[in-house]
Amino acid sequence: MSIAFQAKMSGMPGRVWQGEILPIQLKQDPYEIEVTARGSSFHLIVGHHAYGNYICIPNWDIGTELSSLSDHFWNLQQLCNAKLNEVDACSVAYALFELSKYVDI
């Protein structure tokens, strides 16, 4: 089962692209998914710890704190601060937003 999502750059009309989520493990925290969008691929591990939520992207050597999965703005800023470029960060943030419809952390 794959899950399609749409990502877009805010403030840039027409800058919209498709992405795909391939679930690896959605039964319990931490959740694992594979995200592809605009030629990039991300292995995401998303979960909850004592002080909040986190994301690890091992194939990009990235880990950072998250807000709720549906908080696109805050998560986008965190991903950009973690050294993802804006387009890739946007893809991951929209994938997290879509993931929030399937899991609860």
QUIRAMO-V856375 format. One record per run of one state. SS is the DSSP state (alpha for helix, beta for strand, coil for the rest). FROM is the first residue (numbers start at 1). TO is the last residue. Records with the same first field share a line. If there is no record, write none. Layout:
SS = FROM-TO, FROM-TO
This chain:
coil = 1-1, 9-15, 26-30, 38-39, 50-51, 61-61, 67-71, 82-85, 100-105
beta = 2-8, 16-25, 31-37, 40-49, 52-57, 62-66
alpha = 58-60, 72-81, 86-99
